[in-house]
Amino acid sequence: MNRWLALLPLVVLSALAALFIGWSLKRDPAFKPDAMVGQPIPETVLPMLTGDTAGPGNLDLKTAGVGRPMLVNVFASWCAPCRIEHPKLLALKARGIAVVGVAYKDEPVATRAFLDELGDPYSMVLVDREGRAGLDLGISGVPETFAIDAMGRITAKQSGPLLNDADIDRLVASIQAPPRPAPGEKSH
């Protein structure tokens, strides 16, 4: 009887290992959760990057768009894929697309040096030293980009760097307002 009790932890551990292996074999590694799509953007208040310091002004993510559609790009100076996607963000700025940057778990001095080196594609940068906005947005890492419509609702998300034009076009299309008829005009 004591011999069987001694083997019980080994049997339980083996069963848990088998469950974990079974779960990981069924799991799709390409799956990227989009739980926040369709939800309002969190009203996380963060300090704005002013020069190479955080503050003195604070702003919440929802107000950052000032009632206009925008992209929110969560990035960091220490993130290699963020460097790779940077030219695409600069191209979005050139197209007139508002992009708000959230410097995730980064020091303001490092963020400013990163932007000075590569160019600043952001209409504003919010500093998220502790990762609060990252938690509220449900990010799994950096970079991640969220498309926000004029009403402050998340319409699309890109996990990972923006590398191809199809991903960028999908995000931009999701924030474009559908055409509305003028007053007195009939819609089709």
N, C-alpha and C positions, 0 to 999 in steps of 0.2 A: 504494500500500500504506500509506504513512504517513498519507494522508488518511483512510483507513478506520479506522486506529488512533486518530486524533484524534476521530473520531465515536463510537467505542466507549463512552466514559463517558456520552455523551448518550443512546445507545440503551439502556444499562443503566438509567440514571435514569428514562427513559420507561417501561421495562418495570416497574420497581418502583412507579412512580406508578400505572400501570394496575392492578397487583395490589392496591395499597392502596385505590384507588377501588372496585374490584370487591368487596373485602372489606367496606368500609364500607357499600356499598349492600345487601349481604346481612345485615348485622348488625342485630339488633333493638334499638333504643335503649331499649325498655322492659324489656329483660332485666336482672334483678338477680341476681347470683350468690349462691347459697345453699350454697356448698361446705361450710360448717361445720355445717349442719343434720344431725343424727344423730350428730355427733361430741361427745366430752366437751369441756366448756368448758376453754380453756387455763388452766393454773395460774400465770398471770402474777402476780407479787407487786408490789403497788403500795402507796404510802403512803396512809393515810386522811386525809381533810380534817378537820382539827381547828381550829375557828374559821376563821381565814383563812390557815392554814399547812398544809403537807403534813407529816404525821407527828405525833408520834413513832412511832405504831403503823403496822405494815404488815400487809397481808392479801392473800391470793391470791383471784382471782375465784371459784374453785371453792368455797372455804370461806365466801365471803360469804353464801351462801344457808343455811348452817348446816343442811344436810339438808332444806331446804324449797324448794318451787318459787319462782322469782323471775323478774323481768324485769331484764335488764341494759341500761340506756340509755346509749349513748355520746353525749355532748353537749359543747358548749363555750359559753362566755359570748359569744364573738364570732360565733356562728352564728345568723343570722336565722331559719331554719326551726325551730331549737330553741326560740325564743321563741314561735313559732306553736303548737307541739305542747305547750307547758308546761301549759295548762289540762287537757289530756287526762291528763297524768301526775298532776296534782293529784287528778283524779277517780279514777284508779286507786288512789291512796293512800287516798282516802275509802272505797273499796270493800274495803280491807284487803289489796290486792295488794302484795307486797313488790317494790319497785323499787330496784335498786342503780344509782347513777349513776357513770359513769366520765368524769371531766373530761378531755377529749382535747386535748392540746397547748395547755393553758390555764394561766395563773398562778393559784395558790390565792386570792390577793386578789381577782382578777376573778371567779373562780368563786363565792366567798362573796358578793360584791356582787350578782351575778346572782341567786343564790338568795334573798338578803335582799329584793331588789326584787320578784321574781315569786312567792315562796313556795318552800318546800323539799319536793318530793314524794318524796324519796329516804329509804330506811331507812338508807343510808350512802352516802358519796361517796368514791370512790377517785381519786387524782390521777395522771394519765398524761401528765406534761409532755413526755416524749420520744416518745410515740406507740407504745410497746412493745405495749400491750394492743390498740391498733388494728391493728397489724401481725399479732399473734397471732390476732385474731378475723377478719382479712381484710376489714376495713371499706373502703368506697370513699369515705367521707365522713361527715360528721355532719349530722343525727342518724341513728343506727341503733339498733334495739332487738332484743335477743335474748331468747327465751323459754327458760328453763332449768328442767328438771324436778328433782325431789327427789334424783335420782341424779347430778346435775351434767351432764346431757346436753342439748345444744342441740336444742330441738324445733321452733323456728320462728324466722324473722327478718323484720324489717321494715326495708327500706332507705328512708331519707327520713323525714319527720315523720309522727307518728301523727295523722292528721286525721279519719278517719272511724271510726265505731263498729265497722264490720265488720272492719277491720284489728285493732282492739283485741280484739274478741271472739275472733278467730282466734288471736291470741297467748295470751290467757288460757285458752282451751279447750285449747290444746296442752300446757299445764302442769298441767291438772287431772288428778288420778289417777283412773283408772276405778274404779267401785265394786267392792269385793271382798267376797265372802261372809264372814260371821263364821265362826270355827272351828266345825266340826260342821254348818254349813249347806251345803246343796247349791247349786251354781251352775247356772244355766239355760243 
